Amino acid sequence: MFGALEGGYQVLVDELVARSRLNWVRAAVVEIGRTGEGWELHDETGGRWHADAVILAIPAPRLVPLVEEIAPRSAGAARRIASASSAVVALAVSLDTPFPPCSGVLVASGERLRAKAITLSSRKWGPRGDTQLLRLSFGRFGDDLAERASEKELLAWALDDLATVFGLAVHPIDFRVQRWVEAMPQYGPGHADLVAEVRAGLPAGLAVAGSYLDGIGVPACVAAADLAVTGIVEAL
């Protein structure tokens, strides 16, 4: 049994952004410095912004260079959190493509497939119009496939794997590739201690959120964000 918001999570995100009245800069922060009354953030366009407090909702590898000077203990712990990269190939295919009655396939490491997972999305959430949607995930911890492979290569591998697994020649109506570089945290032994170090090393008015902290699922990420906001409010 699967459930979701009609229209996807983007509907919720858009509503939260609208209600928050955010000043949406849409530029990556490249430097953070302490000021007498909070923080100064420098973005990639050369802009400078003042903030009373900052929540860094970014992957661990992106956290390291931003806090090396202002929170070296946190940077040191974040540097020890390993991450993997992933690339997702989303496909739209004809509604009559005869996939088997399942919601997807997980691929064990060592198999001769390129993909690590196949998700028949329309089996989970229902088809739209005269098409059905599916996706294949590529990239495992320790390889750079998700970063170096071209979109053409990823699409070809996706079609080859679908033919191998399902015995089908799939003809996509459309496709899209989304890459998540160093965005898949690896929860190894001692991970909780590293997370505690990251949080303990942050000065007042600075907090973190993200999937590398308390779990990669949506509920865990929401809980980490709640914890960050609570800490910021108490600090102010």
C-alpha positions as a printed NumPy array, in Angstrom:
array([[  0.   ,   0.   ,   0.   ],
       [  1.415,   3.369,  -1.034],
       [  0.108,   6.847,  -0.372],
       [  1.134,  10.327,  -1.461],
       [ -0.112,  13.851,  -1.987],
       [ -2.02 ,  14.372,  -5.207],
       [  0.443,  16.166,  -7.443],
       [  3.461,  14.912,  -5.487],
       [  5.582,  16.429,  -2.735],
       [  6.151,  19.524,  -4.881],
       [  2.587,  20.607,  -4.052],
       [  3.491,  20.671,  -0.351],
       [  6.826,  22.4  ,  -0.961],
       [  5.208,  25.099,  -3.104],
       [  2.564,  25.764,  -0.451],
       [  5.129,  25.974,   2.354],
       [  7.25 ,  28.406,   0.328],
       [  4.199,  30.563,  -0.444],
       [  3.097,  30.737,   3.193],
       [  6.584,  31.446,   4.535],
       [  7.001,  34.596,   2.38 ],
       [ 10.595,  33.598,   1.7  ],
       [ 13.086,  35.892,   0.033],
       [ 14.057,  33.236,  -2.513],
       [ 17.563,  34.114,  -3.728],
       [ 18.255,  30.958,  -5.794],
       [ 22.032,  31.202,  -5.487],
       [ 24.438,  28.818,  -3.77 ],
       [ 26.133,  30.023,  -0.59 ],
       [ 29.924,  29.791,  -0.867],
       [ 31.03 ,  31.36 ,   2.422],
       [ 29.606,  32.005,   5.882],
       [ 31.126,  34.399,   8.404],
       [ 30.217,  35.532,  11.884],
       [ 29.218,  39.148,  12.468],
       [ 28.392,  41.017,  15.639],
       [ 24.664,  40.526,  15.072],
       [ 24.465,  37.151,  13.374],
       [ 25.882,  35.838,  10.125],
       [ 26.997,  37.126,   6.75 ],
       [ 26.501,  34.805,   3.792],
       [ 28.288,  35.224,   0.462],
       [ 26.642,  33.64 ,  -2.569],
       [ 28.065,  32.489,  -5.888],
       [ 26.866,  35.622,  -7.688],
       [ 28.808,  37.923,  -5.375],
       [ 25.796,  38.82 ,  -3.258],
       [ 26.055,  39.255,   0.505],
       [ 23.226,  38.543,   2.915],
       [ 22.727,  39.074,   6.628],
       [ 20.949,  36.457,   8.725],
       [ 20.165,  36.308,  12.432],
       [ 20.469,  32.521,  12.21 ],
       [ 21.246,  29.915,   9.556],
       [ 20.036,  26.362,   8.923],
       [ 22.314,  24.46 ,   6.543],
       [ 20.04 ,  21.932,   4.814],
       [ 22.757,  20.445,   2.59 ],
       [ 24.59 ,  17.104,   2.213],
       [ 27.549,  16.44 ,   4.513],
       [ 30.215,  16.935,   1.785],
       [ 28.789,  20.404,   1.056],
       [ 28.781,  21.288,   4.744],
       [ 32.519,  20.787,   5.217],
       [ 33.911,  23.763,   3.241],
       [ 31.255,  26.127,   4.589],
       [ 31.987,  25.535,   8.284],
       [ 35.709,  24.696,   8.336],
       [ 36.571,  28.109,   9.758],
       [ 33.577,  28.758,  11.996],
       [ 32.953,  25.195,  13.245],
       [ 36.063,  23.026,  12.692],
       [ 34.812,  20.261,  14.978],
       [ 31.629,  19.945,  12.932],
       [ 33.56 ,  20.039,   9.661],
       [ 35.887,  17.284,  10.844],
       [ 33.   ,  14.993,  11.741],
       [ 31.069,  15.738,   8.539],
       [ 34.163,  14.938,   6.486],
       [ 34.099,  11.388,   7.892],
       [ 30.519,  10.731,   6.734],
       [ 30.782,   8.848,   3.453],
       [ 28.377,   9.55 ,   0.609],
       [ 27.451,   7.943,  -2.691],
       [ 26.105,   9.467,  -5.878],
       [ 23.005,   8.362,  -7.741],
       [ 21.47 ,   9.024, -11.144],
       [ 17.797,   8.381, -11.841],
       [ 16.467,   7.761, -15.343],
       [ 12.721,   8.451, -15.471],
       [ 10.842,   7.052, -18.463],
       [  7.388,   7.632, -19.905],
       [  6.197,   4.672, -21.975],
       [  3.002,   3.563, -23.628],
       [  0.245,   2.488, -21.266],
       [ -0.004,  -0.9  , -22.98 ],
       [  3.646,  -1.845, -22.313],
       [  3.17 ,  -5.272, -20.649],
       [  5.209,  -5.039, -17.465],
       [  4.64 ,  -7.855, -14.94 ],
       [  2.328,  -7.331, -11.92 ],
       [  4.913,  -5.94 ,  -9.491],
       [  5.982,  -2.495,  -8.289],
       [  9.665,  -2.895,  -9.074],
       [ 12.935,  -4.779,  -8.674],
       [ 15.936,  -4.344,  -6.388],
       [ 19.247,  -5.482,  -7.886],
       [ 21.877,  -7.114,  -5.697],
       [ 25.462,  -5.935,  -6.035],
       [ 27.434,  -8.308,  -8.234],
       [ 24.631,  -8.792, -10.749],
       [ 25.391,  -8.075, -14.397],
       [ 22.916,  -5.206, -14.564],
       [ 23.881,  -1.542, -14.516],
       [ 20.834,  -0.369, -12.556],
       [ 20.554,  -0.925,  -8.822],
       [ 16.767,  -0.586,  -8.76 ],
       [ 13.795,  -0.455, -11.105],
       [ 10.582,   1.193,  -9.936],
       [  7.344,   0.858, -11.891],
       [  6.031,   4.174, -10.626],
       [  2.592,   3.933, -12.214],
       [  2.025,   0.63 , -10.398],
       [  2.474,   2.51 ,  -7.14 ],
       [  0.676,   5.749,  -7.881],
       [ -1.538,   4.924, -10.871],
       [ -1.108,   5.812, -14.565],
       [ -1.653,   9.253, -16.065],
       [ -3.477,   9.512, -19.363],
       [ -2.222,   7.082, -21.972],
       [  1.273,   6.672, -20.494],
       [  2.871,   4.869, -17.596],
       [  5.956,   6.018, -15.725],
       [  8.95 ,   4.111, -14.416],
       [ 12.441,   4.894, -13.208],
       [ 15.804,   3.183, -12.921],
       [ 18.467,   4.149, -10.38 ],
       [ 22.193,   3.956, -11.127],
       [ 25.286,   4.383,  -8.984],
       [ 26.549,   2.595,  -5.89 ],
       [ 28.867,   3.532,  -3.064],
       [ 32.455,   3.499,  -4.286],
       [ 31.791,   4.078,  -7.996],
       [ 31.47 ,   7.248, -10.065],
       [ 28.995,   5.921, -12.614],
       [ 26.27 ,   8.415, -11.695],
       [ 28.651,  11.332, -12.221],
       [ 30.586,  10.3  , -15.33 ],
       [ 27.981,   8.514, -17.478],
       [ 26.315,  10.602, -20.172],
       [ 22.537,  10.815, -20.479],
       [ 22.781,   8.784, -23.688],
       [ 24.683,   6.025, -21.882],
       [ 22.28 ,   5.987, -18.947],
       [ 19.27 ,   5.71 , -21.251],
       [ 20.88 ,   2.871, -23.214],
       [ 21.711,   1.   , -20.004],
       [ 18.162,   1.496, -18.751],
       [ 16.651,  -0.016, -21.885],
       [ 19.134,  -2.906, -21.824],
       [ 18.343,  -3.694, -18.186],
       [ 14.593,  -3.57 , -18.805],
       [ 15.028,  -6.025, -21.67 ],
       [ 17.113,  -8.33 , -19.463],
       [ 14.812,  -8.251, -16.437],
       [ 11.391,  -8.164, -18.091],
       [ 12.123,  -9.509, -21.573],
       [ 10.63 ,  -6.374, -23.118],
       [ 11.802,  -3.988, -25.817],
       [ 10.765,  -0.7  , -24.225],
       [ 10.267,   2.35 , -26.453],
       [ 10.245,   5.537, -24.359],
       [  7.955,   8.405, -25.267],
       [ 10.118,  10.699, -23.169],
       [ 12.846,  10.456, -20.546],
       [ 14.63 ,  12.583, -17.976],
       [ 17.875,  12.136, -16.037],
       [ 18.309,  13.5  , -12.511],
       [ 21.71 ,  13.249, -10.811],
       [ 22.25 ,  13.372,  -7.054],
       [ 25.999,  13.869,  -6.574],
       [ 27.355,  12.874,  -3.141],
       [ 23.812,  13.062,  -1.824],
       [ 23.317,   9.477,  -0.588],
       [ 24.807,   9.215,   2.934],
       [ 26.219,   5.877,   4.057],
       [ 25.25 ,   4.924,   7.606],
       [ 28.244,   2.96 ,   8.9  ],
       [ 29.285,   1.953,  12.436],
       [ 29.746,   5.006,  14.629],
       [ 27.509,   7.194,  12.485],
       [ 25.46 ,   8.432,  15.429],
       [ 28.657,   9.595,  17.149],
       [ 29.68 ,  11.564,  14.052],
       [ 26.266,  13.217,  13.895],
       [ 26.518,  14.152,  17.567],
       [ 29.929,  15.718,  16.838],
       [ 28.529,  17.701,  13.918],
       [ 25.747,  19.157,  16.033],
       [ 27.831,  19.735,  19.161],
       [ 30.469,  21.678,  17.234],
       [ 28.068,  24.255,  15.811],
       [ 27.971,  27.716,  17.397],
       [ 24.678,  29.209,  18.551],
       [ 22.563,  30.453,  15.68 ],
       [ 23.799,  27.795,  13.27 ],
       [ 22.031,  24.463,  12.729],
       [ 21.997,  21.588,  10.251],
       [ 19.321,  19.492,   8.57 ],
       [ 19.503,  16.74 ,   5.996],
       [ 19.393,  13.045,   5.218],
       [ 22.857,  12.323,   6.658],
       [ 21.746,  13.048,  10.229],
       [ 18.94 ,  10.853,  11.562],
       [ 17.789,   8.818,   8.551],
       [ 17.284,   9.194,   4.818],
       [ 13.491,   8.825,   4.735],
       [ 11.117,  11.77 ,   4.554],
       [  9.854,  11.436,   8.18 ],
       [ 13.443,  11.336,   9.479],
       [ 14.395,  14.402,   7.42 ],
       [ 11.347,  16.301,   8.672],
       [ 12.273,  15.383,  12.258],
       [ 15.851,  16.615,  11.711],
       [ 14.489,  19.893,  10.345],
       [ 12.177,  20.271,  13.345],
       [ 15.148,  19.755,  15.663],
       [ 17.154,  22.386,  13.768],
       [ 14.339,  24.941,  13.924],
       [ 13.776,  24.299,  17.632],
       [ 17.459,  24.862,  18.343],
       [ 17.5  ,  28.093,  16.346],
       [ 14.383,  29.467,  18.046],
       [ 15.801,  28.678,  21.473],
       [ 19.13 ,  30.317,  20.558],
       [ 17.398,  33.513,  19.465]])
